[in-house]
Amino acid sequence: MLKNRPYNSRYHWQILLFFCLSFLTNVALAERDSVNCYIEIQDLWDLDLNSSTVNADFYLVLEYEDTLNRKIDLINGTIVSIDTIIDDQTAHILSLRYNAILRIKLDFDKYPLDQQMITIIFEPFQYYETQVFFSMKEQNILVKDLSLTGWEAKEILFSSKIQSYLIHERNGAKKYTYSVAVFDIPIKRKNGGMYFLKTFVPSFISLLIIYFGLFFKSTQIEPRLNLSVGSLFVMISNFIVTQQMLPELSTITLIEKINILTLIIIMLTILYYSLAFRFHHKLKPRQWHRLNFLIVFITLSFFVGYILLRIS
């Protein structure tokens, strides 16, 4: 026979506590109004790498349930103009058209093979809001024919974030939260390989110029040094052009690393020319030719290998 188990009130308290927490959670979620927001990018143009800005023309559509605070701030940009296209309070739809200058964060670590992100951030005007933004990916529209010269964009990403901070009042500090809508548009260079070759050409020409000196005899130091000086001038000019194209950075970009590597090879080659002139009598002409070929093979292999490793 089964024995009667003693009454244990602990299980009843656990069940009661579970239902209380579920009720409070549902009440807290019910206080927040869901707002479906999506954008339609009409055009992007004038991406300025020095000022980290881009011009944008887009629609912002908000679909809400009951009420909507129509004061919405564009956080990372300056609004040039804003027009209300649809404001149907019966259908609960608000459509706005923005013409704005967006401030974006640029990453030049892999320039000129860099990929950037154009971000559009909206948040409520007040520091405390009950509305929560969300978006469906298929609703965000990106027009294909953008005026973003040299760049291409294929999709729009969305994320909703809950921001919180403390407000110090007379009765003490209170914690407030609000929802932030973040639209991200990844962009990459059109024909990035060709653009990389265009910026890489000066380094390649510098190496060719200094390697031409290997066709001279080790005793002909003057033509070798003249070619070396010409190669250095090409690299200095390339450094100046690169600095003018980019803002002031505290990091070294990919093209600058390649330029520095080219300068190191040039300086080592000049050192080799000087040593060959000093000790030309130590080796026979055929041995010098073999050594020249070995120098070119080692430096070019290291140079090309470094580039392939960095762009992979």
C-alpha positions in Angstrom: 0.0 0.0 0.0 1.1 3.5 -0.7 1.8 5.6 2.3 0.3 9.0 2.5 3.0 11.7 2.0 3.1 14.5 4.6 1.8 17.8 3.5 4.6 20.2 2.3 3.5 23.8 1.9 6.9 24.7 0.3 5.7 23.5 -3.1 2.5 25.6 -2.9 4.6 28.7 -2.1 6.8 28.0 -5.1 3.8 27.7 -7.5 2.3 30.8 -6.1 5.5 32.7 -6.5 5.9 31.5 -10.1 2.4 32.8 -11.0 3.1 36.1 -9.3 6.3 36.7 -11.2 4.7 35.7 -14.5 1.9 38.2 -13.8 4.3 41.0 -13.0 6.4 40.2 -16.1 3.3 40.4 -18.4 2.2 43.6 -16.8 5.7 45.1 -17.4 5.7 44.0 -21.0 2.2 45.2 -21.6 3.3 48.7 -20.6 5.5 48.9 -23.6 4.1 49.7 -27.0 5.7 47.9 -30.0 6.5 50.1 -32.9 7.3 48.5 -36.3 9.8 50.8 -38.0 11.5 50.4 -41.4 13.3 52.6 -43.9 13.5 52.9 -47.6 16.9 54.3 -48.8 16.3 56.5 -51.9 19.9 57.5 -52.4 23.3 57.8 -50.8 26.0 60.1 -52.1 29.1 62.2 -51.3 30.9 59.8 -49.0 33.7 62.0 -47.5 36.5 59.9 -46.0 38.2 62.9 -44.3 35.1 64.2 -42.5 33.5 60.7 -42.1 30.1 61.9 -43.5 27.7 60.8 -46.2 24.5 62.4 -47.5 21.3 60.3 -47.3 17.8 60.6 -48.7 15.4 58.0 -47.1 11.9 57.3 -45.8 11.2 56.3 -42.2 7.9 54.5 -41.7 6.4 53.8 -38.2 3.5 51.5 -37.6 2.2 51.6 -34.0 -0.6 50.1 -32.0 -2.2 52.7 -29.9 -0.2 55.9 -29.5 3.1 57.2 -30.8 5.4 60.0 -29.7 6.1 61.8 -33.0 9.3 63.5 -31.6 12.0 61.1 -32.8 15.6 62.2 -33.0 18.2 61.3 -35.6 21.2 60.7 -33.3 24.2 60.4 -35.7 23.5 63.0 -38.2 22.3 66.5 -39.1 18.8 66.8 -40.6 18.8 69.0 -43.7 15.0 68.7 -44.3 12.2 66.5 -43.0 8.7 66.1 -44.6 5.7 64.3 -43.3 4.4 62.1 -46.1 1.7 60.1 -44.2 0.2 60.7 -40.8 -2.8 58.5 -40.5 -3.8 58.2 -36.9 -6.7 55.9 -37.8 -4.4 53.3 -39.6 -1.6 54.1 -37.1 1.0 54.9 -39.7 3.5 57.7 -39.8 5.8 58.2 -42.8 8.6 60.7 -42.8 11.1 61.6 -45.5 14.6 62.7 -44.4 17.4 64.5 -46.2 20.3 64.3 -43.8 24.1 64.3 -43.5 25.1 61.2 -41.5 28.2 60.8 -39.3 29.7 57.4 -39.7 32.6 55.5 -38.1 35.1 54.5 -40.7 37.7 51.7 -40.4 40.8 52.2 -42.5 42.8 49.2 -41.2 42.5 47.4 -44.6 42.4 50.4 -46.9 42.2 50.2 -49.9 40.4 46.9 -49.5 38.2 48.3 -46.7 34.5 47.7 -46.1 32.6 50.4 -44.2 29.2 50.6 -42.4 26.7 53.4 -42.8 24.6 53.6 -39.7 21.3 55.4 -39.1 20.2 55.7 -35.4 16.8 56.9 -34.1 15.7 57.3 -30.5 12.8 59.0 -28.8 13.0 62.7 -28.0 12.2 62.1 -24.3 14.6 60.3 -22.0 11.8 57.8 -20.9 9.7 56.0 -23.5 7.4 53.0 -23.3 7.6 52.3 -27.0 10.0 49.6 -28.3 11.2 49.6 -31.9 11.4 46.5 -34.0 11.7 45.9 -37.7 11.3 43.1 -40.3 14.2 42.7 -42.6 12.1 42.2 -45.8 10.4 45.6 -45.2 13.6 47.6 -45.4 14.2 48.7 -49.0 17.5 49.7 -50.6 17.3 51.3 -54.0 19.9 49.7 -56.3 21.0 52.8 -58.3 22.8 54.7 -55.6 24.9 57.7 -56.3 27.7 56.4 -54.0 30.5 56.6 -56.5 33.0 53.7 -56.2 30.9 51.8 -53.6 28.1 49.3 -53.6 25.5 48.3 -51.0 23.2 45.3 -51.0 21.3 45.0 -47.7 20.0 46.8 -44.6 20.5 45.4 -41.2 18.5 46.3 -38.1 19.0 46.0 -34.4 16.9 47.3 -31.5 18.7 48.3 -28.3 17.4 49.2 -24.9 19.4 52.1 -23.4 19.4 52.9 -19.7 20.8 55.6 -17.5 20.3 57.3 -14.1 18.6 60.6 -13.5 19.4 62.2 -10.1 16.3 63.8 -8.6 15.4 65.1 -5.2 14.1 61.8 -4.0 17.3 60.0 -5.3 18.5 58.5 -8.5 16.0 56.8 -10.8 16.8 54.4 -13.7 15.1 55.2 -17.0 15.1 53.1 -20.2 14.3 53.8 -23.8 14.5 52.0 -27.1 16.9 52.8 -29.9 16.5 51.7 -33.5 19.7 51.1 -35.4 19.9 50.6 -39.2 23.2 49.4 -40.6 24.1 49.5 -44.3 27.3 47.6 -45.2 29.1 49.0 -48.2 32.2 47.8 -50.0 34.2 49.1 -52.9 33.2 48.3 -56.5 36.0 46.2 -58.1 38.1 46.4 -55.0 40.9 44.4 -56.6 41.3 47.0 -59.3 41.3 49.8 -56.8 44.0 48.1 -54.8 46.1 47.6 -57.9 45.8 51.3 -58.7 47.1 52.3 -55.2 49.7 49.5 -55.3 51.3 50.6 -58.7 53.7 53.2 -57.2 55.2 50.6 -54.9 55.6 48.2 -57.8 57.2 50.8 -60.0 59.7 51.7 -57.2 60.8 48.1 -56.9 61.2 47.9 -60.7 63.3 51.0 -60.8 65.7 49.9 -58.1 65.9 46.4 -59.5 67.1 47.9 -62.8 70.3 48.7 -61.0 71.1 45.0 -60.9 71.8 45.0 -64.6 74.9 47.2 -64.0 78.2 45.9 -62.8 78.9 46.0 -59.1 81.7 48.6 -59.8 79.1 51.0 -61.4 77.9 52.5 -58.2 76.7 55.9 -59.6 73.9 54.6 -61.9 72.8 52.2 -59.2 72.5 55.0 -56.7 70.8 57.3 -59.2 68.1 54.7 -59.7 67.8 54.3 -55.9 67.2 58.0 -55.5 64.5 57.9 -58.2 62.8 55.0 -56.5 62.8 56.9 -53.1 61.2 59.9 -54.7 58.4 57.8 -56.1 57.7 56.3 -52.7 57.7 59.8 -51.0 55.3 61.1 -53.6 53.0 58.1 -52.9 53.1 58.7 -49.2 52.0 62.3 -49.7 49.1 61.3 -52.0 47.9 58.7 -49.6 48.0 61.1 -46.6 45.9 63.6 -48.6 43.3 61.0 -49.4 42.8 59.9 -45.8 42.0 61.7 -42.5 44.6 62.0 -39.7 44.8 58.5 -38.3 46.6 57.0 -35.3 46.7 53.6 -37.0 48.6 52.3 -40.0 46.5 51.3 -43.0 47.3 48.4 -45.3 48.6 50.5 -48.1 50.9 52.4 -45.7 52.3 49.0 -44.4 53.0 48.1 -48.0 54.7 51.4 -48.6 56.8 51.0 -45.5 57.8 47.5 -46.6 58.8 48.8 -50.0 61.0 51.5 -48.4 62.7 48.8 -46.3 63.4 46.8 -49.4 64.8 49.9 -51.2 67.1 50.7 -48.3 68.3 47.1 -48.0 69.0 47.1 -51.8 71.0 50.3 -51.5 73.0 48.7 -48.7 73.6 45.7 -51.0 74.8 48.0 -53.8 77.3 49.7 -51.4 78.6 46.4 -50.1 78.9 45.0 -53.7 80.9 48.1 -54.7 83.1 47.7 -51.6 83.8 44.0 -52.1 83.4 43.6 -55.9 86.8 41.9 -56.1 85.7 39.1 -53.7 83.4 37.3 -56.3 83.5 36.6 -60.0 81.0 38.3 -62.3 79.0 35.1 -62.7 78.8 34.8 -59.0 77.6 38.4 -58.7 74.8 37.6 -61.2 73.6 34.6 -59.2 73.7 36.7 -56.0 71.7 39.4 -57.8 69.0 36.9 -58.9 68.9 35.5 -55.3 68.4 39.0 -53.9 65.5 39.7 -56.3 63.9 36.3 -55.7 64.0 36.6 -51.9 62.7 40.2 -51.6 59.9 39.8 -54.2 58.8 36.5 -52.6 58.6 38.2 -49.2 56.9 41.2 -50.6 54.2 39.3 -52.5 53.8 36.8 -49.7 53.2 39.6 -47.2 50.5 41.2 -49.5 48.7 37.9 -50.0 48.7 37.3 -46.3 47.3 40.7 -45.5 44.5 40.7 -48.1 43.4 37.1 -47.3 
